[in-house]
């Protein structure tokens, strides 16, 4: 399909094949696959870390879509003296 905006809308409200129905990594879009594989290494990362490493504008939206598709993405709050943010990671036993 030459124009992605004419692709059918998936159950997650996005266009194109996302792998959300089967939950398999191989069927994810390129951005979702990159984020999932990055988080699968066991090292918790902030959205800023993910954005810098993968050159993504909004990794939180990709994480939201992965969760909606059934992928086990966990998070934990990190609190500093003047800020707080989340670290994201794949929960154990999460690779499908």
The first five atom37 places (N, CA, C, CB, O) and aatype in JSON, in Angstrom:
{
  "aatype": [20, 20, 20, 20, 20, 20, 20, 20, 20, 20, 20, 20, 20, 20, 20, 20, 20, 20, 20, 20, 20, 20, 20, 20, 20, 20, 20, 20, 20, 20, 20, 20, 20, 20, 20, 20, 20, 20, 20, 20, 20, 20, 20, 20, 20, 20, 20, 20, 20, 20, 20, 20, 20, 20, 20, 20, 20, 20, 20, 20, 20, 20, 20, 20, 20, 20, 20, 20, 20, 20, 20, 20, 20, 20, 20, 20, 20, 20, 20, 20, 20, 20, 20, 20, 20, 20, 20, 20, 20, 20, 20, 20, 20, 20, 20, 20],
  "atom_mask": [
    [1, 1, 1, 1, 1],
    [1, 1, 1, 1, 1],
    [1, 1, 1, 1, 1],
    [1, 1, 1, 1, 1],
    [1, 1, 1, 1, 1],
    [1, 1, 1, 1, 1],
    [1, 1, 1, 1, 1],
    [1, 1, 1, 1, 1],
    [1, 1, 1, 1, 1],
    [1, 1, 1, 1, 1],
    [1, 1, 1, 1, 1],
    [1, 1, 1, 1, 1],
    [1, 1, 1, 1, 1],
    [1, 1, 1, 1, 1],
    [1, 1, 1, 1, 1],
    [1, 1, 1, 1, 1],
    [1, 1, 1, 1, 1],
    [1, 1, 1, 1, 1],
    [1, 1, 1, 1, 1],
    [1, 1, 1, 1, 1],
    [1, 1, 1, 1, 1],
    [1, 1, 1, 1, 1],
    [1, 1, 1, 1, 1],
    [1, 1, 1, 1, 1],
    [1, 1, 1, 1, 1],
    [1, 1, 1, 1, 1],
    [1, 1, 1, 1, 1],
    [1, 1, 1, 1, 1],
    [1, 1, 1, 1, 1],
    [1, 1, 1, 1, 1],
    [1, 1, 1, 1, 1],
    [1, 1, 1, 1, 1],
    [1, 1, 1, 1, 1],
    [1, 1, 1, 1, 1],
    [1, 1, 1, 1, 1],
    [1, 1, 1, 1, 1],
    [1, 1, 1, 1, 1],
    [1, 1, 1, 1, 1],
    [1, 1, 1, 1, 1],
    [1, 1, 1, 1, 1],
    [1, 1, 1, 1, 1],
    [1, 1, 1, 1, 1],
    [1, 1, 1, 1, 1],
    [1, 1, 1, 1, 1],
    [1, 1, 1, 1, 1],
    [1, 1, 1, 1, 1],
    [1, 1, 1, 1, 1],
    [1, 1, 1, 1, 1],
    [1, 1, 1, 1, 1],
    [1, 1, 1, 1, 1],
    [1, 1, 1, 1, 1],
    [1, 1, 1, 1, 1],
    [1, 1, 1, 1, 1],
    [1, 1, 1, 1, 1],
    [1, 1, 1, 1, 1],
    [1, 1, 1, 1, 1],
    [1, 1, 1, 1, 1],
    [1, 1, 1, 1, 1],
    [1, 1, 1, 1, 1],
    [1, 1, 1, 1, 1],
    [1, 1, 1, 1, 1],
    [1, 1, 1, 1, 1],
    [1, 1, 1, 1, 1],
    [1, 1, 1, 1, 1],
    [1, 1, 1, 1, 1],
    [1, 1, 1, 1, 1],
    [1, 1, 1, 1, 1],
    [1, 1, 1, 1, 1],
    [1, 1, 1, 1, 1],
    [1, 1, 1, 1, 1],
    [1, 1, 1, 1, 1],
    [1, 1, 1, 1, 1],
    [1, 1, 1, 1, 1],
    [1, 1, 1, 1, 1],
    [1, 1, 1, 1, 1],
    [1, 1, 1, 1, 1],
    [1, 1, 1, 1, 1],
    [1, 1, 1, 1, 1],
    [1, 1, 1, 1, 1],
    [1, 1, 1, 1, 1],
    [1, 1, 1, 1, 1],
    [1, 1, 1, 1, 1],
    [1, 1, 1, 1, 1],
    [1, 1, 1, 1, 1],
    [1, 1, 1, 1, 1],
    [1, 1, 1, 1, 1],
    [1, 1, 1, 1, 1],
    [1, 1, 1, 1, 1],
    [1, 1, 1, 1, 1],
    [1, 1, 1, 1, 1],
    [1, 1, 1, 1, 1],
    [1, 1, 1, 1, 1],
    [1, 1, 1, 1, 1],
    [1, 1, 1, 1, 1],
    [1, 1, 1, 1, 1],
    [1, 1, 1, 1, 1]
  ],
  "atom_positions": [
    [[0.85, -1.16, 0.0], [0.0, 0.0, 0.0], [0.9, 1.23, 0.0], [-0.97, -0.01, 1.22], [1.75, 1.35, 0.88]],
    [[0.74, 2.13, -0.95], [1.64, 3.26, -1.08], [1.39, 4.34, -0.03], [1.52, 3.85, -2.46], [2.34, 5.01, 0.38]],
    [[0.16, 4.53, 0.4], [-0.14, 5.55, 1.39], [-0.58, 4.88, 2.69], [-1.25, 6.51, 0.87], [-1.64, 4.27, 2.74]],
    [[0.24, 4.98, 3.77], [-0.1, 4.28, 5.01], [-1.37, 4.8, 5.66], [1.03, 4.4, 5.98], [-1.96, 4.09, 6.47]],
    [[-1.81, 6.0, 5.33], [-3.03, 6.54, 5.93], [-4.28, 5.88, 5.38], [-3.1, 8.03, 5.72], [-5.37, 6.08, 5.91]],
    [[-4.14, 5.1, 4.31], [-5.28, 4.38, 3.77], [-5.3, 2.93, 4.25], [-5.26, 4.42, 2.25], [-6.16, 2.15, 3.85]],
    [[-4.35, 2.58, 5.11], [-4.32, 1.23, 5.67], [-5.44, 1.08, 6.69], [-2.93, 0.92, 6.32], [-5.87, 2.07, 7.29]],
    [[-5.93, -0.13, 6.89], [-6.99, -0.32, 7.88], [-6.5, 0.0, 9.29], [-7.52, -1.75, 7.82], [-5.34, -0.25, 9.62]],
    [[-7.37, 0.54, 10.1], [-7.03, 0.88, 11.47], [-7.11, -0.38, 12.31], [-7.98, 1.98, 12.03], [-8.07, -1.14, 12.23]],
    [[-6.08, -0.6, 13.12], [-6.01, -1.8, 13.96], [-6.82, -1.6, 15.23], [-4.55, -2.14, 14.31], [-7.41, -0.54, 15.45]],
    [[-6.86, -2.62, 16.07], [-7.61, -2.55, 17.31], [-7.0, -1.57, 18.31], [-7.69, -3.92, 17.94], [-7.68, -1.14, 19.24]],
    [[-5.73, -1.2, 18.12], [-5.1, -0.22, 19.0], [-5.32, 1.2, 18.49], [-3.6, -0.5, 19.13], [-4.84, 2.16, 19.1]],
    [[-6.04, 1.35, 17.4], [-6.29, 2.67, 16.85], [-5.18, 3.17, 15.96], [-6.5, 3.63, 17.96], [-5.21, 4.32, 15.53]],
    [[-4.21, 2.35, 15.66], [-3.1, 2.72, 14.79], [-3.28, 2.03, 13.44], [-1.73, 2.34, 15.42], [-4.09, 1.11, 13.3]],
    [[-2.53, 2.48, 12.48], [-2.65, 1.91, 11.14], [-1.51, 0.96, 10.85], [-2.69, 3.02, 10.09], [-0.38, 1.18, 11.29]],
    [[-1.81, -0.08, 10.12], [-0.78, -1.04, 9.71], [-0.69, -2.22, 10.65], [0.55, -0.35, 9.63], [-1.42, -2.3, 11.63]],
    [[0.22, -3.15, 10.33], [0.37, -4.36, 11.14], [1.18, -4.1, 12.39], [1.02, -5.45, 10.33], [2.33, -3.68, 12.31]],
    [[0.59, -4.34, 13.54], [1.26, -4.02, 14.79], [1.59, -5.22, 15.64], [0.43, -3.09, 15.57], [2.34, -5.09, 16.61]],
    [[1.07, -6.38, 15.32], [1.33, -7.56, 16.12], [0.54, -7.61, 17.41], [2.77, -7.64, 16.43], [0.8, -8.47, 18.25]],
    [[-0.44, -6.69, 17.58], [-1.14, -6.67, 18.86], [-2.09, -7.83, 19.04], [-1.88, -5.39, 19.0], [-2.41, -8.19, 20.17]],
    [[-2.54, -8.42, 17.98], [-3.48, -9.53, 18.13], [-2.77, -10.82, 18.54], [-4.25, -9.76, 16.83], [-3.32, -11.61, 19.3]],
    [[-1.56, -11.02, 18.05], [-0.84, -12.25, 18.37], [0.15, -12.05, 19.5], [-0.12, -12.76, 17.15], [0.52, -13.01, 20.17]],
    [[0.59, -10.81, 19.74], [1.56, -10.55, 20.79], [2.95, -11.06, 20.48], [1.09, -11.16, 22.06], [3.75, -11.27, 21.39]],
    [[3.26, -11.25, 19.2], [4.58, -11.77, 18.84], [5.49, -10.63, 18.39], [4.47, -12.83, 17.72], [5.08, -9.76, 17.62]],
    [[6.71, -10.65, 18.89], [7.67, -9.58, 18.61], [7.93, -9.45, 17.12], [8.97, -9.85, 19.35], [8.05, -8.33, 16.63]],
    [[8.03, -10.55, 16.4], [8.36, -10.52, 14.97], [7.32, -9.77, 14.16], [8.51, -11.93, 14.43], [7.62, -9.29, 13.06]],
    [[6.09, -9.65, 14.67], [5.02, -9.0, 13.91], [4.82, -7.54, 14.3], [3.74, -9.75, 14.1], [3.89, -6.9, 13.81]],
    [[5.67, -7.01, 15.17], [5.55, -5.61, 15.59], [6.1, -4.67, 14.52], [6.28, -5.39, 16.91], [6.89, -5.08, 13.67]],
    [[5.67, -3.41, 14.58], [6.25, -2.4, 13.71], [7.71, -2.19, 14.11], [5.44, -1.05, 13.79], [8.13, -2.65, 15.18]],
    [[8.46, -1.53, 13.29], [9.89, -1.34, 13.53], [10.16, -0.62, 14.85], [10.53, -0.56, 12.37], [11.02, -1.05, 15.62]],
    [[9.43, 0.47, 15.13], [9.65, 1.21, 16.37], [9.33, 0.37, 17.59], [8.8, 2.48, 16.39], [10.09, 0.36, 18.56]],
    [[8.22, -0.34, 17.55], [7.83, -1.16, 18.7], [8.83, -2.3, 18.92], [6.41, -1.74, 18.49], [9.17, -2.62, 20.06]],
    [[9.29, -2.89, 17.83], [10.27, -3.97, 17.94], [11.57, -3.44, 18.55], [10.54, -4.61, 16.55], [12.16, -4.09, 19.41]],
    [[12.02, -2.26, 18.11], [13.25, -1.67, 18.65], [13.14, -1.39, 20.14], [13.58, -0.37, 17.91], [14.04, -1.72, 20.91]],
    [[12.03, -0.8, 20.55], [11.83, -0.47, 21.97], [11.75, -1.75, 22.79], [10.56, 0.37, 22.17], [12.38, -1.85, 23.85]],
    [[10.99, -2.74, 22.31], [10.85, -3.98, 23.06], [12.19, -4.69, 23.21], [9.84, -4.91, 22.37], [12.52, -5.19, 24.29]],
    [[12.96, -4.74, 22.16], [14.27, -5.41, 22.23], [15.24, -4.65, 23.13], [14.87, -5.56, 20.83], [16.03, -5.26, 23.85]],
    [[15.18, -3.33, 23.09], [16.04, -2.53, 23.97], [15.7, -2.79, 25.44], [15.89, -1.02, 23.64], [16.6, -2.96, 26.26]],
    [[14.42, -2.82, 25.76], [14.0, -3.03, 27.14], [14.18, -4.48, 27.59], [12.55, -2.63, 27.31], [14.22, -4.76, 28.79]],
    [[14.29, -5.4, 26.64], [14.42, -6.82, 26.97], [15.79, -7.19, 27.53], [14.15, -7.65, 25.75], [15.96, -8.31, 28.03]],
    [[16.76, -6.29, 27.46], [18.09, -6.63, 27.95], [18.2, -6.59, 29.48], [19.11, -5.69, 27.35], [19.25, -6.91, 30.03]],
    [[17.13, -6.21, 30.15], [17.11, -6.23, 31.61], [17.54, -4.94, 32.28], [17.97, -7.31, 32.08], [17.44, -4.82, 33.5]],
    [[18.03, -3.98, 31.52], [18.46, -2.71, 32.09], [17.3, -1.72, 32.06], [19.7, -2.15, 31.32], [16.81, -1.39, 30.98]],
    [[16.84, -1.25, 33.22], [15.75, -0.26, 33.23], [16.21, 1.05, 32.59], [15.26, 0.0, 34.68], [17.34, 1.5, 32.81]],
    [[15.33, 1.65, 31.81], [15.67, 2.9, 31.11], [14.53, 3.91, 31.24], [15.98, 2.62, 29.62], [13.36, 3.54, 31.29]],
    [[14.9, 5.18, 31.29], [13.89, 6.24, 31.29], [13.45, 6.52, 29.86], [14.45, 7.54, 31.95], [14.09, 6.07, 28.9]],
    [[12.36, 7.26, 29.72], [11.91, 7.59, 28.36], [12.95, 8.47, 27.66], [10.54, 8.32, 28.41], [13.1, 8.39, 26.44]],
    [[13.67, 9.29, 28.42], [14.73, 10.11, 27.82], [15.87, 9.24, 27.3], [15.26, 11.13, 28.84], [16.42, 9.49, 26.23]],
    [[16.23, 8.2, 28.06], [17.27, 7.26, 27.62], [16.86, 6.57, 26.32], [17.55, 6.21, 28.71], [17.65, 6.45, 25.39]],
    [[15.61, 6.11, 26.28], [15.1, 5.4, 25.1], [15.07, 6.34, 23.91], [13.69, 4.82, 25.36], [15.48, 5.97, 22.81]],
    [[14.58, 7.56, 24.12], [14.5, 8.54, 23.03], [15.88, 8.84, 22.46], [13.84, 9.83, 23.52], [16.05, 8.91, 21.24]],
    [[16.86, 9.01, 23.33], [18.22, 9.32, 22.87], [18.86, 8.15, 22.15], [19.08, 9.74, 24.05], [19.52, 8.33, 21.12]],
    [[18.67, 6.95, 22.68], [19.33, 5.78, 22.1], [18.71, 5.36, 20.77], [19.26, 4.63, 23.07], [19.42, 4.94, 19.85]],
    [[17.38, 5.48, 20.66], [16.7, 5.01, 19.44], [16.24, 6.15, 18.53], [15.51, 4.18, 19.82], [15.67, 5.89, 17.47]],
    [[16.49, 7.39, 18.93], [16.09, 8.56, 18.14], [14.58, 8.59, 17.92], [16.83, 8.57, 16.78], [14.11, 8.78, 16.79]],
    [[13.82, 8.4, 19.0], [12.37, 8.45, 18.94], [11.88, 9.72, 19.62], [11.74, 7.2, 19.62], [12.48, 10.18, 20.59]],
    [[10.8, 10.28, 19.11], [10.23, 11.49, 19.71], [9.46, 11.19, 20.98], [9.33, 12.19, 18.72], [9.59, 11.92, 21.96]],
    [[8.66, 10.13, 20.99], [7.8, 9.84, 22.13], [7.79, 8.35, 22.46], [6.38, 10.33, 21.86], [6.84, 7.65, 22.1]],
    [[8.81, 7.86, 23.13], [8.85, 6.43, 23.45], [7.73, 5.99, 24.39], [10.18, 6.08, 24.07], [7.37, 4.82, 24.4]],
    [[7.16, 6.92, 25.17], [6.06, 6.55, 26.06], [4.84, 6.09, 25.28], [5.68, 7.72, 26.97], [4.11, 5.22, 25.73]],
    [[4.61, 6.67, 24.11], [3.49, 6.23, 23.27], [3.74, 4.82, 22.74], [3.28, 7.2, 22.09], [2.81, 4.01, 22.65]],
    [[4.97, 4.52, 22.39], [5.31, 3.18, 21.91], [5.14, 2.17, 23.05], [6.77, 3.13, 21.36], [4.61, 1.08, 22.84]],
    [[5.57, 2.55, 24.25], [5.4, 1.68, 25.42], [3.93, 1.45, 25.71], [6.11, 2.28, 26.65], [3.51, 0.33, 26.02]],
    [[3.13, 2.5, 25.62], [1.68, 2.37, 25.81], [1.09, 1.38, 24.82], [0.99, 3.74, 25.67], [0.29, 0.53, 25.2]],
    [[1.48, 1.49, 23.56], [0.97, 0.58, 22.53], [1.41, -0.86, 22.77], [1.42, 1.04, 21.15], [0.64, -1.79, 22.56]],
    [[2.65, -1.04, 23.22], [3.13, -2.39, 23.54], [2.32, -3.0, 24.68], [4.63, -2.36, 23.9], [1.96, -4.17, 24.64]],
    [[2.06, -2.2, 25.7], [1.25, -2.69, 26.82], [-0.16, -3.05, 26.36], [1.19, -1.64, 27.94], [-0.71, -4.08, 26.75]],
    [[-0.73, -2.19, 25.55], [-2.08, -2.43, 25.03], [-2.12, -3.72, 24.22], [-2.54, -1.25, 24.17], [-3.15, -4.4, 24.18]],
    [[-1.01, -4.04, 23.58], [-0.93, -5.25, 22.76], [-0.63, -6.48, 23.61], [0.15, -5.09, 21.7], [-0.58, -7.59, 23.09]],
    [[-0.45, -6.31, 24.91], [-0.25, -7.44, 25.79], [1.19, -7.75, 26.16], [-0.83, -8.62, 25.18], [1.45, -8.77, 26.8]],
    [[2.12, -6.9, 25.79], [3.52, -7.13, 26.13], [3.77, -6.66, 27.57], [4.46, -6.39, 25.14], [3.28, -5.6, 27.96]],
    [[4.52, -7.44, 28.35], [4.68, -7.16, 29.78], [5.74, -6.09, 30.08], [5.05, -8.42, 30.5], [6.83, -6.41, 30.55]],
    [[5.41, -4.85, 29.82], [6.33, -3.74, 30.1], [6.02, -3.22, 31.5], [6.19, -2.6, 29.02], [4.9, -2.8, 31.79]],
    [[7.03, -3.26, 32.37], [6.86, -2.75, 33.72], [7.51, -1.39, 33.86], [7.46, -3.73, 34.74], [8.25, -0.95, 32.98]],
    [[7.23, -0.73, 34.97], [7.87, 0.55, 35.25], [8.02, 0.73, 36.74], [7.06, 1.72, 34.64], [7.34, 0.08, 37.54]],
    [[8.91, 1.62, 37.11], [9.09, 1.99, 38.52], [9.47, 3.45, 38.59], [10.16, 1.09, 39.21], [10.24, 3.94, 37.76]],
    [[8.94, 4.15, 39.58], [9.27, 5.55, 39.76], [10.65, 5.69, 40.38], [8.22, 6.23, 40.64], [11.02, 4.95, 41.29]],
    [[11.41, 6.64, 39.86], [12.72, 6.99, 40.4], [12.6, 8.43, 40.9], [13.88, 6.84, 39.32], [12.26, 9.33, 40.14]],
    [[12.88, 8.63, 42.18], [12.72, 9.97, 42.76], [14.08, 10.53, 43.14], [11.79, 9.93, 43.98], [14.84, 9.92, 43.9]],
    [[14.36, 11.7, 42.6], [15.59, 12.41, 42.95], [15.26, 13.58, 43.86], [16.32, 12.89, 41.69], [14.13, 13.7, 44.34]],
    [[16.23, 14.44, 44.09], [16.0, 15.6, 44.95], [15.06, 16.6, 44.31], [17.31, 16.28, 45.29], [14.21, 17.19, 44.98]],
    [[15.21, 16.8, 43.0], [14.4, 17.83, 42.34], [13.54, 17.3, 41.2], [15.28, 18.9, 41.82], [12.9, 18.08, 40.51]],
    [[13.53, 16.0, 41.0], [12.73, 15.46, 39.9], [12.34, 14.02, 40.2], [13.51, 15.53, 38.57], [12.89, 13.37, 41.09]],
    [[11.38, 13.54, 39.44], [11.03, 12.12, 39.48], [10.61, 11.69, 38.09], [9.9, 11.84, 40.53], [10.04, 12.48, 37.33]],
    [[10.89, 10.45, 37.76], [10.61, 9.92, 36.44], [10.47, 8.42, 36.54], [11.72, 10.32, 35.42], [10.73, 7.83, 37.59]],
    [[10.06, 7.79, 35.45], [9.9, 6.34, 35.44], [11.03, 5.66, 34.69], [8.56, 5.96, 34.82], [11.55, 6.19, 33.7]],
    [[11.4, 4.49, 35.17], [12.26, 3.57, 34.44], [11.36, 2.48, 33.89], [13.42, 2.98, 35.35], [10.49, 1.97, 34.6]],
    [[11.57, 2.11, 32.64], [10.78, 1.07, 31.98], [11.64, -0.16, 31.75], [10.19, 1.58, 30.65], [12.85, -0.06, 31.57]],
    [[11.02, -1.33, 31.76], [11.72, -2.6, 31.56], [10.7, -3.66, 31.17], [12.51, -3.02, 32.84], [9.5, -3.48, 31.35]],
    [[11.19, -4.77, 30.63], [10.33, -5.92, 30.33], [10.35, -6.81, 31.56], [10.81, -6.7, 29.04], [11.41, -7.19, 32.05]],
    [[9.15, -7.15, 32.05], [9.05, -8.02, 33.23], [9.57, -9.41, 32.9], [7.6, -8.11, 33.73], [9.49, -9.84, 31.75]],
    [[10.09, -10.11, 33.88], [10.65, -11.45, 33.68], [9.64, -12.37, 33.03], [11.12, -12.04, 35.02], [8.45, -12.32, 33.32]],
    [[10.15, -13.23, 32.15], [9.29, -14.15, 31.43], [8.5, -13.48, 30.33], [8.34, -14.82, 32.38], [7.5, -14.02, 29.86]],
    [[8.95, -12.28, 29.92], [8.17, -11.48, 28.99], [8.39, -11.74, 27.52], [8.42, -10.1, 29.25], [7.54, -11.37, 26.71]],
    [[9.5, -12.35, 27.14], [9.77, -12.55, 25.72], [8.88, -13.66, 25.19], [11.27, -12.89, 25.48], [8.82, -14.74, 25.77]],
    [[8.19, -13.37, 24.09], [7.27, -14.35, 23.51], [7.83, -14.9, 22.23], [5.9, -13.74, 23.25], [7.2, -15.75, 21.59]]
  ]
}
